[in-house]
């Protein structure tokens, strides 16, 4: 059974790039353009993993992480932050919010695959 991954990013191009990598590994992908849209998508899709950007309109990624951690169903859902933000202070804020891991853009497809497989405890094919 394929895992469902929610990609949250305000850039359609970035969502498309991440989708391409994940669908290549047979994951089902759902998209949202910001944190607020992601909260609705989570209710409908029940994702096994959330990958979110930080800087987005309406609701930023760290606010989204905190909101998901407050929900019983997503309390333990892995959440990866994929962003251009790379400072130690920002990464610490992500950990404090409840993020599982942090990846910096631009990303290499193999790096994304490895982290996703590790987080989902799925072996690469």
C-alpha positions in Angstrom: 0.0 0.0 0.0 1.4 3.4 -1.0 2.1 6.0 1.7 0.4 9.4 1.4 2.6 12.4 1.7 1.3 16.0 2.0 3.6 18.6 0.3 3.0 22.2 1.6 4.7 25.0 -0.3 3.5 28.2 -1.9 5.7 27.6 -5.0 3.9 25.4 -7.6 7.3 24.7 -9.1 8.7 23.4 -5.9 5.6 21.3 -5.2 6.0 19.8 -8.7 9.6 19.0 -8.2 9.0 17.3 -4.8 5.9 15.5 -6.3 8.0 14.1 -9.1 10.6 12.6 -6.7 8.0 11.1 -4.4 5.7 9.7 -7.1 8.7 8.1 -8.6 9.0 6.1 -5.4 5.3 5.2 -5.6 4.0 7.5 -2.9 0.6 9.1 -3.2 1.1 12.9 -3.1 -1.4 15.6 -1.9 -0.5 19.3 -2.2 -1.4 22.4 -0.3 -0.2 26.0 -1.1 0.1 27.2 2.6 -0.4 26.0 6.2 -4.1 27.0 6.3 -4.8 24.9 3.2 -2.7 22.1 4.6 -4.9 21.8 7.7 -7.9 21.1 5.4 -5.9 18.7 3.3 -4.7 16.8 6.4 -8.3 16.1 7.4 -9.2 14.7 4.0 -5.9 12.8 3.2 -4.6 11.5 6.6 -1.0 11.7 5.4 1.7 9.4 6.6 4.2 12.3 6.2 4.0 16.0 5.9 6.7 18.0 4.1 6.4 21.8 4.5 8.2 25.0 3.6 8.6 27.7 6.3 7.9 30.9 4.5 4.4 30.9 3.1 1.4 33.3 3.1 -1.7 32.8 5.3 0.1 30.3 7.7 3.8 29.7 7.8 5.3 26.2 8.1 6.3 26.4 11.8 2.8 27.5 12.8 1.5 24.6 10.7 3.9 22.2 12.6 2.6 23.4 16.0 -1.0 23.2 14.8 -0.5 19.6 13.6 1.2 18.6 16.9 -1.9 19.8 18.8 -4.1 17.4 16.8 -4.5 13.9 18.2 -4.3 12.3 14.7 -1.1 14.1 13.7 0.7 14.2 17.0 3.2 11.6 15.9 3.0 12.1 12.1 6.5 12.7 10.8 6.9 16.3 9.6 9.9 17.4 7.5 10.7 21.0 6.9 12.1 21.7 3.3 13.1 25.3 3.2 15.8 27.8 2.2 16.1 28.7 5.9 19.3 27.2 7.2 20.3 29.0 10.4 20.8 27.0 13.5 18.4 29.3 15.3 15.6 28.6 12.7 16.3 24.8 12.9 16.0 25.0 16.7 12.7 26.8 16.3 11.6 23.9 14.0 12.6 21.3 16.6 10.8 23.2 19.3 7.6 23.4 17.1 7.8 19.6 16.7 9.5 19.1 13.3 10.9 15.6 12.7 13.7 16.7 10.3 15.0 19.7 8.3 16.2 19.8 4.7 17.6 22.8 2.9 16.6 24.0 -0.6 17.9 23.4 -3.2 17.6 19.7 -2.4 19.1 16.7 -4.3 16.4 14.2 -5.2 18.4 11.3 -3.7 18.8 13.1 -0.5 15.0 13.7 -0.3 14.3 10.0 -1.1 16.7 8.8 1.6 15.3 11.1 4.3 11.7 10.2 3.4 12.5 6.5 3.4 14.3 6.8 6.8 11.5 8.8 8.3 8.8 6.4 7.0 11.0 3.4 7.9 10.7 2.2 4.3 13.6 0.7 2.4 14.5 2.3 -0.9 13.6 0.2 -3.9 
